[in-house]
Amino acid sequence: MPLTLLPLTDEAGKLIAPEWLPRLLPVHRQLREKLPSEADAYHARLAAVFASGGRLTLAVDGETVKGLALWRILENTYEGRRLYVDDLVTDAACRSQGVGKALIGWLEAAARQHSCAVLALDSGTQRTQAHRFYFREGFVIPSFCFRKTLV
């Protein structure tokens, strides 16, 4: 079955296909293991992200979630309008099968549709395989990202 890219939220960040959430959670936790494993807590966490501008797109094969992109549109002083990807994950069982590439292509098209000058994401320093993928897809490292944990 061919891969389908499915927006799970509308332009306002409202969830339009909640039936996918139970199938999404195991894939999402492959990247973000600290996400709640209990379905109601996970749904509440996503609702808070959507309320702050987050949007969600799935890569599915039939009824199976193969990957996802959690993203938002931001505006800043140094780049202007940007599409920022919070989370990009492909199910470990189907990596190197074009799922990530399809999601990046979809995100690029969405960025252009929303008049964004930049498609951006952060990636942990330990994720070297993901970095090779991002470089192949034309991403560059323009700066360091500094953080100070407060809690």
RAVENUR-V709340 format. One record per pair of residues at least 24 apart in sequence whose C-alpha atoms are under 10 Angstrom apart, sorted by sequence separation. I is the first residue (numbers start at 1). J is the second residue. D is the distance in whole Angstrom. If there is no record, write none. Layout:
BEGIN
{{I:J:D} {I:J:D}}
END
This chain:
BEGIN
{{46:70:10} {66:90:6} {67:91:6} {83:107:8} {18:43:9} {21:46:9} {65:90:9} {66:91:5} {67:92:9} {83:108:8} {65:91:8} {66:92:9} {66:93:8} {67:94:9} {83:110:8} {84:111:9} {66:94:7} {67:95:9} {83:111:6} {56:85:10} {66:95:9} {82:111:7} {83:112:9} {54:84:10} {55:85:9} {56:86:10} {58:88:10} {59:89:10} {81:111:9} {82:112:10} {100:130:10} {104:134:9} {15:46:9} {54:85:9} {55:86:10} {56:87:9} {57:88:10} {58:89:10} {59:90:8} {66:97:10} {68:99:9} {69:100:9} {83:114:8} {15:47:8} {54:86:8} {58:90:10} {59:91:10} {67:99:7} {68:100:9} {82:114:9} {83:115:9} {84:116:10} {101:133:9} {105:137:9} {14:47:8} {66:99:7} {67:100:7} {81:114:8} {82:115:8} {83:116:6} {88:121:9} {100:133:9} {101:134:9} {104:137:8} {13:47:9} {24:58:8} {66:100:9} {69:103:7} {81:115:7} {82:116:5} {83:117:8} {84:118:8} {85:119:8} {86:120:9} {87:121:8} {88:122:10} {100:134:10} {15:50:8} {67:102:10} {68:103:7} {69:104:9} {80:115:10} {81:116:5} {82:117:6} {83:118:6} {84:119:6} {85:120:6} {86:121:7} {87:122:9} {88:123:9} {101:136:10} {13:49:9} {14:50:7} {15:51:10} {24:60:10} {67:103:8} {71:107:9} {80:116:8} {81:117:6} {82:118:5} {83:119:5} {84:120:5} {85:121:5} {86:122:8} {87:123:9} {101:137:8} {13:50:5} {14:51:8} {28:65:10} {69:106:10} {70:107:10} {73:110:10} {79:116:9} {80:117:7} {81:118:7} {82:119:6} {83:120:6} {84:121:6} {85:122:8} {86:123:9} {96:133:9} {100:137:10} {12:50:8} {13:51:7} {20:58:9} {27:65:7} {61:99:10} {69:107:8} {73:111:8} {79:117:7} {80:118:8} {81:119:9} {82:120:7} {83:121:9} {84:122:9} {85:123:10} {12:51:9} {13:52:8} {14:53:9} {26:65:9} {27:66:8} {28:67:8} {60:99:9} {72:111:10} {79:118:7} {10:50:10} {12:52:10} {13:53:6} {14:54:9} {15:55:9} {20:60:10} {23:63:8} {24:64:9} {25:65:9} {27:67:7} {28:68:7} {59:99:7} {9:50:8} {12:53:7} {13:54:6} {14:55:8} {15:56:9} {23:64:7} {24:65:6} {27:68:8} {28:69:9} {58:99:10} {59:100:9} {73:114:8} {75:116:9} {89:130:9} {11:53:9} {12:54:9} {13:55:5} {14:56:10} {23:65:6} {24:66:9} {28:70:10} {73:115:10} {74:116:9} {88:130:10} {11:54:10} {12:55:8} {13:56:8} {20:63:9} {22:65:10} {23:66:10} {24:67:8} {59:102:8} {73:116:8} {11:55:8} {20:64:9} {21:65:10} {24:68:8} {59:103:7} {9:54:9} {10:55:8} {20:65:8} {58:103:8} {9:55:6} {10:56:9} {57:103:8} {73:119:10} {8:55:7} {9:56:6} {10:57:10} {59:106:10} {7:55:8} {8:56:5} {9:57:7} {71:119:10} {7:56:6} {8:57:5} {57:106:9} {71:120:10} {6:56:9} {7:57:4} {8:58:7} {57:107:9} {71:121:9} {6:57:6} {7:58:6} {5:57:7} {6:58:5} {7:59:9} {5:58:6} {6:59:6} {4:58:8} {5:59:5} {6:60:7} {3:58:10} {4:59:6} {5:60:6} {32:87:8} {3:59:6} {4:60:5} {5:61:9} {31:87:8} {3:60:6} {4:61:6} {31:88:8} {32:89:9} {2:60:8} {3:61:5} {4:62:8} {31:89:6} {1:60:10} {2:61:6} {3:62:8} {13:72:9} {28:87:8} {30:89:8} {31:90:9} {1:61:6} {2:62:8} {5:65:10} {8:68:10} {28:88:9} {29:89:9} {30:90:9} {31:91:9} {1:62:7} {3:64:10} {4:65:10} {5:66:10} {7:68:10} {9:70:10} {28:89:7} {30:91:7} {31:92:10} {3:65:10} {4:66:10} {5:67:9} {6:68:9} {7:69:9} {8:70:10} {27:89:7} {28:90:9} {29:91:10} {30:92:8} {3:66:8} {5:68:9} {27:90:7} {28:91:8} {27:91:5} {26:91:9} {27:92:8} {27:93:10} {24:91:10} {5:99:9} {3:98:9} {4:99:10} {3:99:8} {5:102:8} {4:102:9} {5:103:7} {3:102:8} {4:103:10} {6:106:10} {5:106:8}}
END
